């Protein structure tokens, strides 16, 4: 089903239903997901991910019915089911109707479709992965990771005449080179993401994973404490993704738990923290509109440490007296969430490289990635905890000297950015961990006195 | 809506199609038909009144020593045959780089049905009654206004029909109904500080298999005044002091502790290295079976897919292994894994029957079932009375654990300082941290069966792409000696 066919089915179902106030969103992803571990492709899948969401309003009473059947008959049935439900639900005083035709056109967006990704089949995925598997194995390490290629068609139509559709592709590669399959030990990681599977830099990223794993052998242990720390882009991106979940949406803003609540216009962090929601750039996979049909916007969220903006969808915007920014939760989230970011971008600085950041550290830590970050400790302060992973090194006199066993940090991201004194110019695109459909774009940063709350990981004593 | 004759005939025909390919060593066709309902009231207004249906076929094929998986939402023979062919083609392509051939231990064909025991069918209860139950509780949370900035009450119900046919002759049909209700209050202090209180536990833990009787038992409105008061009181509470203290985990937090530090590390696929790309490995390695002292001798942890009402209860797993109860840790010693037919075979053991897929379009994989701490004796009040200097933690707020499931740090919505056998004050932003085996070896008291509530976790994440699964934990409160505590 292409975008024209999907849009036609939506418009036709809406017309046949004859509801005065309704909208219909549908999305179909076809994914080839090749997940490999312990030397083989043991989870290689062809995935169909259909989802349609029909919403009908009777006055200010709104109900939603979702289905995985994208046939016109099923879409019509979903609208009719929502219409039966709507009169029975309480009024939502903030409901302002579904999106109208007056949506501004999306800003010029970088290309979002690559034919090579759309047509990538199982044989091609294996062709692309085989050299990576071989390279890791030849280095005496265990390869693990995934190649995900997806073609996604989206369409939305409302009874106010809005009708738009979009086709995009995404390709994500991630690889680990491991000293042991599942028992810990040295590990290195590489990843790349973009719209075109043939442009992924699988070779270099595999090399990066191998190199980090090889130089992570025989790590030393370090105690808890404050360390001047260089966080590489993948590490910082995970913290910023969490900031997106606890801080940038209108729901958290309204309930008072966001670091931005009641603080718009105020300085909440160091001047190195500059975050925008930028769905239009060459990074990421964001469509021009959200599931409400609203055109996405570039939103400045934190500008040189000052809280500036909040992400909204049509349901939440009136509740905080703002307009939708086109950040309705993606389809499939089933009304669980409030507005969410699609592409968070942290501004780069002036440092030429991470080497330059490292050179400015007398004794500290270099952290490639983080594991299992959680930002729910004190969301107002953005206190987060997590562990280092896949490449942690001691910095001595401006050089990486020893691999270090993983440590746990616990610190406020906002307060830590008060202590950031250098940021790389270059940024990397990192696929999100929690917000599966999005990416975060981040530079590497140097944080003075980053707080590590637990010393290095150690194996359990068997007795 | 039991599985229709047409769906069954299509699945059988697809399986016949797979069998005709001599390269196919094993094939399975799984039909999943799900409907669900989510209702949420927030700050006096609806915030998502939604129904959902999802149905389709998932097919898994073993050919040439490699697996392939494909799926289709389309209920016709052509689509299903294309899915079988796609899965077979994937298996063939993957076999090109397979240095180790996948092997599935033969299993006896299974036949039969499983159905969730239901009191009141939640889909037969009027929407108006469900909403009224939520509105009453939510309004009570906001009563008096003041520091309560936002409140919500939510309910969800899911019904799943599942059919599994395999090339070994298995034909099992299962019908699940599960759900529950919970609520939250958000309090904001004059200084901008924020506190959250949830009931009956961390959001997502209230769900069980069963019917509307679950909501009636929970009685949200009855507990709302206490939850509201605690949220407000937390704003003025002292932060949890840093130090080494005896820690008592309440039942809800114990469920999370079991989940993260026993459930996940005992997944055999994780231990063997196939889960690195999402959540890591495990400190529980095969050579430690029967040897590693995981906990103190009073600690026995089990995986039980037969226990009543748990979200991890079923008749058969998604590889047709019959539901069973397995000790993972017996009297403190690590003795078994959550496993599949393939991973168990790698260790020369039998599957413990823990394979499930979250939907028709996801690959079956090892998941927790009902992983539980076996109760001992006594009540929570008695345990508090027996504690000279400690902190009682309950209802999880944040969770983080390392990639081997060793170093954990959890914070809770509420904590009480205990002095000389009494709860003396409420503490805010309390967290505790530890190393899994050391923590469990310090367990010196576990409450009895009357305190061991079963909690659902309906959002357990695993797999890549992420699969959200329903699991459960029977969790008696317990005490742990000399644990590092503090505040965020």
HADDOCK unambig.tbl for C-alpha pairs under 7 A between the chains (distance, minus, plus):
assign (segid A and resid 37 and name CA) (segid B and resid 273 and name CA) 6.68 0.50 0.50
assign (segid A and resid 37 and name CA) (segid B and resid 274 and name CA) 5.07 0.50 0.50
assign (segid A and resid 38 and name CA) (segid B and resid 273 and name CA) 6.48 0.50 0.50
assign (segid A and resid 38 and name CA) (segid B and resid 274 and name CA) 6.68 0.50 0.50
assign (segid A and resid 39 and name CA) (segid B and resid 98 and name CA) 6.80 0.50 0.50
assign (segid A and resid 39 and name CA) (segid B and resid 99 and name CA) 6.26 0.50 0.50
assign (segid A and resid 40 and name CA) (segid B and resid 97 and name CA) 6.32 0.50 0.50
assign (segid A and resid 40 and name CA) (segid B and resid 98 and name CA) 4.76 0.50 0.50
assign (segid A and resid 40 and name CA) (segid B and resid 99 and name CA) 6.36 0.50 0.50
assign (segid A and resid 40 and name CA) (segid B and resid 100 and name CA) 6.85 0.50 0.50
assign (segid A and resid 41 and name CA) (segid B and resid 94 and name CA) 5.64 0.50 0.50
assign (segid A and resid 41 and name CA) (segid B and resid 98 and name CA) 6.76 0.50 0.50
assign (segid A and resid 42 and name CA) (segid B and resid 66 and name CA) 6.67 0.50 0.50
assign (segid A and resid 42 and name CA) (segid B and resid 67 and name CA) 6.02 0.50 0.50
assign (segid A and resid 43 and name CA) (segid B and resid 67 and name CA) 6.83 0.50 0.50
assign (segid A and resid 44 and name CA) (segid B and resid 68 and name CA) 5.72 0.50 0.50
assign (segid A and resid 44 and name CA) (segid B and resid 69 and name CA) 6.45 0.50 0.50
assign (segid A and resid 44 and name CA) (segid B and resid 90 and name CA) 6.65 0.50 0.50
assign (segid A and resid 45 and name CA) (segid B and resid 68 and name CA) 6.12 0.50 0.50
assign (segid A and resid 45 and name CA) (segid B and resid 69 and name CA) 4.66 0.50 0.50
assign (segid A and resid 45 and name CA) (segid B and resid 70 and name CA) 5.77 0.50 0.50
assign (segid A and resid 46 and name CA) (segid B and resid 69 and name CA) 6.21 0.50 0.50
assign (segid A and resid 46 and name CA) (segid B and resid 70 and name CA) 4.69 0.50 0.50
assign (segid A and resid 46 and name CA) (segid B and resid 71 and name CA) 6.93 0.50 0.50
assign (segid A and resid 47 and name CA) (segid B and resid 70 and name CA) 6.02 0.50 0.50
assign (segid A and resid 47 and name CA) (segid B and resid 71 and name CA) 6.14 0.50 0.50
assign (segid A and resid 47 and name CA) (segid B and resid 361 and name CA) 6.11 0.50 0.50
assign (segid A and resid 48 and name CA) (segid B and resid 71 and name CA) 6.37 0.50 0.50
assign (segid A and resid 48 and name CA) (segid B and resid 72 and name CA) 6.31 0.50 0.50
assign (segid A and resid 48 and name CA) (segid B and resid 361 and name CA) 6.54 0.50 0.50
assign (segid A and resid 63 and name CA) (segid B and resid 49 and name CA) 5.40 0.50 0.50
assign (segid A and resid 63 and name CA) (segid B and resid 50 and name CA) 5.98 0.50 0.50
assign (segid A and resid 64 and name CA) (segid B and resid 49 and name CA) 6.20 0.50 0.50
assign (segid A and resid 64 and name CA) (segid B and resid 50 and name CA) 4.52 0.50 0.50
assign (segid A and resid 64 and name CA) (segid B and resid 51 and name CA) 6.36 0.50 0.50
assign (segid A and resid 65 and name CA) (segid B and resid 50 and name CA) 5.51 0.50 0.50
assign (segid A and resid 65 and name CA) (segid B and resid 51 and name CA) 4.72 0.50 0.50
assign (segid A and resid 65 and name CA) (segid B and resid 52 and name CA) 5.62 0.50 0.50
assign (segid A and resid 66 and name CA) (segid B and resid 51 and name CA) 6.16 0.50 0.50
assign (segid A and resid 66 and name CA) (segid B and resid 52 and name CA) 4.43 0.50 0.50
assign (segid A and resid 66 and name CA) (segid B and resid 53 and name CA) 6.17 0.50 0.50
assign (segid A and resid 67 and name CA) (segid B and resid 52 and name CA) 5.70 0.50 0.50
assign (segid A and resid 67 and name CA) (segid B and resid 53 and name CA) 4.78 0.50 0.50
assign (segid A and resid 67 and name CA) (segid B and resid 54 and name CA) 5.71 0.50 0.50
assign (segid A and resid 68 and name CA) (segid B and resid 53 and name CA) 6.63 0.50 0.50
assign (segid A and resid 68 and name CA) (segid B and resid 54 and name CA) 5.04 0.50 0.50
assign (segid A and resid 68 and name CA) (segid B and resid 55 and name CA) 6.69 0.50 0.50
assign (segid A and resid 69 and name CA) (segid B and resid 73 and name CA) 6.78 0.50 0.50
assign (segid A and resid 88 and name CA) (segid B and resid 128 and name CA) 6.97 0.50 0.50
assign (segid A and resid 90 and name CA) (segid B and resid 45 and name CA) 6.94 0.50 0.50
assign (segid A and resid 90 and name CA) (segid B and resid 46 and name CA) 6.32 0.50 0.50
assign (segid A and resid 91 and name CA) (segid B and resid 45 and name CA) 6.81 0.50 0.50
assign (segid A and resid 92 and name CA) (segid B and resid 45 and name CA) 5.43 0.50 0.50
assign (segid A and resid 92 and name CA) (segid B and resid 46 and name CA) 5.91 0.50 0.50
assign (segid A and resid 122 and name CA) (segid B and resid 90 and name CA) 5.53 0.50 0.50
assign (segid A and resid 122 and name CA) (segid B and resid 93 and name CA) 6.23 0.50 0.50
assign (segid A and resid 123 and name CA) (segid B and resid 93 and name CA) 5.34 0.50 0.50
assign (segid A and resid 126 and name CA) (segid B and resid 93 and name CA) 6.55 0.50 0.50
assign (segid A and resid 126 and name CA) (segid B and resid 94 and name CA) 6.54 0.50 0.50
assign (segid A and resid 130 and name CA) (segid B and resid 97 and name CA) 6.56 0.50 0.50
assign (segid A and resid 144 and name CA) (segid B and resid 276 and name CA) 6.87 0.50 0.50
assign (segid A and resid 144 and name CA) (segid B and resid 277 and name CA) 6.66 0.50 0.50
assign (segid A and resid 145 and name CA) (segid B and resid 277 and name CA) 5.31 0.50 0.50
assign (segid A and resid 181 and name CA) (segid B and resid 272 and name CA) 6.08 0.50 0.50
assign (segid A and resid 181 and name CA) (segid B and resid 273 and name CA) 4.42 0.50 0.50
assign (segid A and resid 182 and name CA) (segid B and resid 270 and name CA) 6.35 0.50 0.50
assign (segid A and resid 182 and name CA) (segid B and resid 271 and name CA) 5.02 0.50 0.50
assign (segid A and resid 182 and name CA) (segid B and resid 272 and name CA) 5.10 0.50 0.50
assign (segid A and resid 182 and name CA) (segid B and resid 273 and name CA) 3.73 0.50 0.50
assign (segid A and resid 182 and name CA) (segid B and resid 281 and name CA) 4.33 0.50 0.50
assign (segid A and resid 182 and name CA) (segid B and resid 282 and name CA) 6.14 0.50 0.50
assign (segid A and resid 183 and name CA) (segid B and resid 271 and name CA) 6.62 0.50 0.50
assign (segid A and resid 183 and name CA) (segid B and resid 281 and name CA) 5.88 0.50 0.50
assign (segid A and resid 183 and name CA) (segid B and resid 282 and name CA) 5.83 0.50 0.50
assign (segid A and resid 183 and name CA) (segid B and resid 283 and name CA) 6.01 0.50 0.50
assign (segid A and resid 183 and name CA) (segid B and resid 285 and name CA) 6.75 0.50 0.50
assign (segid A and resid 184 and name CA) (segid B and resid 281 and name CA) 6.65 0.50 0.50
assign (segid A and resid 184 and name CA) (segid B and resid 404 and name CA) 6.63 0.50 0.50
assign (segid A and resid 255 and name CA) (segid B and resid 149 and name CA) 5.89 0.50 0.50
assign (segid A and resid 255 and name CA) (segid B and resid 150 and name CA) 5.28 0.50 0.50
assign (segid A and resid 255 and name CA) (segid B and resid 186 and name CA) 6.84 0.50 0.50
assign (segid A and resid 256 and name CA) (segid B and resid 149 and name CA) 6.90 0.50 0.50
assign (segid A and resid 256 and name CA) (segid B and resid 188 and name CA) 6.55 0.50 0.50
assign (segid A and resid 256 and name CA) (segid B and resid 194 and name CA) 6.94 0.50 0.50
assign (segid A and resid 257 and name CA) (segid B and resid 194 and name CA) 5.77 0.50 0.50
assign (segid A and resid 335 and name CA) (segid B and resid 48 and name CA) 5.65 0.50 0.50
assign (segid A and resid 371 and name CA) (segid B and resid 402 and name CA) 6.73 0.50 0.50
assign (segid A and resid 371 and name CA) (segid B and resid 403 and name CA) 6.96 0.50 0.50
assign (segid A and resid 372 and name CA) (segid B and resid 400 and name CA) 5.55 0.50 0.50
assign (segid A and resid 372 and name CA) (segid B and resid 401 and name CA) 6.44 0.50 0.50
assign (segid A and resid 372 and name CA) (segid B and resid 402 and name CA) 6.85 0.50 0.50
assign (segid A and resid 373 and name CA) (segid B and resid 400 and name CA) 6.41 0.50 0.50
assign (segid A and resid 374 and name CA) (segid B and resid 398 and name CA) 6.28 0.50 0.50
assign (segid A and resid 374 and name CA) (segid B and resid 399 and name CA) 6.34 0.50 0.50
assign (segid A and resid 374 and name CA) (segid B and resid 400 and name CA) 6.11 0.50 0.50
assign (segid A and resid 376 and name CA) (segid B and resid 397 and name CA) 6.29 0.50 0.50
assign (segid A and resid 376 and name CA) (segid B and resid 398 and name CA) 5.09 0.50 0.50
assign (segid A and resid 377 and name CA) (segid B and resid 397 and name CA) 6.65 0.50 0.50
assign (segid A and resid 377 and name CA) (segid B and resid 398 and name CA) 5.56 0.50 0.50
assign (segid A and resid 377 and name CA) (segid B and resid 411 and name CA) 6.55 0.50 0.50
assign (segid A and resid 377 and name CA) (segid B and resid 488 and name CA) 6.20 0.50 0.50
assign (segid A and resid 378 and name CA) (segid B and resid 488 and name CA) 6.87 0.50 0.50
assign (segid A and resid 380 and name CA) (segid B and resid 193 and name CA) 6.85 0.50 0.50
assign (segid A and resid 380 and name CA) (segid B and resid 194 and name CA) 6.77 0.50 0.50
assign (segid A and resid 386 and name CA) (segid B and resid 400 and name CA) 6.11 0.50 0.50
assign (segid A and resid 387 and name CA) (segid B and resid 402 and name CA) 6.20 0.50 0.50
assign (segid A and resid 457 and name CA) (segid B and resid 407 and name CA) 6.79 0.50 0.50
assign (segid A and resid 460 and name CA) (segid B and resid 437 and name CA) 6.74 0.50 0.50
assign (segid A and resid 462 and name CA) (segid B and resid 292 and name CA) 4.89 0.50 0.50
assign (segid A and resid 462 and name CA) (segid B and resid 293 and name CA) 6.00 0.50 0.50
assign (segid A and resid 463 and name CA) (segid B and resid 292 and name CA) 6.25 0.50 0.50
assign (segid A and resid 463 and name CA) (segid B and resid 293 and name CA) 5.26 0.50 0.50
